[in-house]
Amino acid sequence: MKEKWWHDLIGYQIYPKSFQDTNSDGIGDIPGIMQRLDYLSDLGISMVWICPIYRSPMMDNGYDISDYTQVDPVFGTNEDLKKLIDEAKKRGITIIMDLVINHTSSEHPWFREACKDPEGEYGKYYIFRKGKDGQPPNNWRSIFGGSAWEKLAGSDYYYLHLFTVGQPDLNWENEKLREALYEMINGWLAMGIGGFRIDAIAHIKKDLSGGDLPADGVDGLCSGMEYFRNVEGIEEYLRELKTKTFEKYDCFTLAEVDDIPEERLEAYIGEDGYYSTVFDFCHCFHSRLDGDWRDRDGEMLLDVRNRVFERQRNMEGKGFFCNYLENHDMIRIPDRYLPKEDQNFYSLSMLPVLYFFLSGVPMLYQGQEIGMTGFPREKIEDYVDLATHNSYQGYLAQGMSPKQALDKINRNCRENARTPMQWNDGPNGGFSEVTPWFAVNPNYTDVNVEKAQQDSHSLLAFYRRLVALRKDCLYKKNWLYGSFTPLEEDSGQLWSFMRSKDGQELLVFANMANECAQTKGHYDGKVLLNNYGRLKQRDGQLLLQPYQAVVLERV
Ligand code: NOJ
């Protein structure tokens, strides 16, 4: 694999609304990120992805953009952003922005013009179709619930919105639209950002040739995903997008693309792929609290392991995934993978070992490094997110009682990962001097950065060691380009593998269960990382303690 400048990045995702408020409006801002750059640099972070900060009515917290060229005043100014980019650079941190080009806000001037004349110049920027007999053009369900079509008042036209009604989908078939987007993208790259995390890009091509699909829910709608995700022919757009923008700046691109078929992986993230790397979703739908995996922790983690290992094997030597466990769209990882009573230093520190030493770019989500968790709300009104409210309504429509629906929301809603960052045990966890836009988890008096910084055995300290080992020049090339060999695959509770390069063998073991595990194989080596004080061995076999994670260099 040809070496690229971005291969050794260690990423950190910031949800700006919840990171650090400096102007006392209860909402995080760019000066707040600036204030915390040293913290990120101490942690060893070299790339920061900031969720959308463009001007927006905030119907979907910034994923609904009304002006691509301006920072929303709630976060600061374009000058603040420029300053942040420069200050981050001084600390060896590259800033990447979120790029939301599947849709705009319904308040974007393009869409306002489009509504005046759906057949006119700007009408062609979006996807309008006439309804049939007073019904939407088809029965696709929006990813956030309800019909994916919204009627334009006083006309026969409907517009497509795969997400909320406030996020009309752009028409990528229109070259003029594409050129307008490229110009905007190049403008940001020229300003000095290191690249983009690319939102919902798998959806830019739609197949609208068919009619209604068989309903798959009580709402009479159908998910229709195969007609608007990774649709055949999307590659043409992706190639053009890369050539006309990213490639010119040799920037880093990290695309949100679920379910790329194995045979297409190389085209996406191989040497000459459309993107540098992608967030794969192969482990995202696993939660011990909900759905198929309810209370089947052991089997669930095993399934996650098998899927992740499979993806690693598929891409070996060809390209990089971006490896992660948390983000702003999923409940926090301790809640997802661990029983409440098992959440302690050992289990929480075992979790990042699962993915930090795989081939790829490791990514952290704000607060993961101190073990932030969600907390159940007593009423649905305590949630802000529209998608969460839509899900709640959907559960009621399925016949759940309000209590059952709220319980389900508390178990699986994405907004639980968006509580404000817990910096200290002061008012509002040090996030803001005023009541924040979304309540801080009451456990902030115990779980906070300041406390973790004072304890050399804290989770935060462990994350620092983890990052340091990833970056250690003695091992770095192996972590980046070494081969991947799964170990102990028939074990039901061990996540273990070997990375090898030029005769160096690095062994990673994580015991995913709250009981001891003995390896079948014999391993010996120098301990590079251990979340316990010691490593027990019996006749060369490792005796791993509950949730123990170790990294060894074979000697
Ligand atoms: C994916 C983003 O991560 C999510 O937060 C957003 O709501 C949708 N895309 C729509 O932009």
Boltz pocket constraint, residues with backbone or C-beta under 6 A from the ligand:
constraints:
  - pocket:
      binder: B
      contacts: [[A, 60], [A, 63], [A, 100], [A, 163], [A, 199], [A, 200], [A, 256], [A, 328], [A, 329]]
      max_distance: 6.0
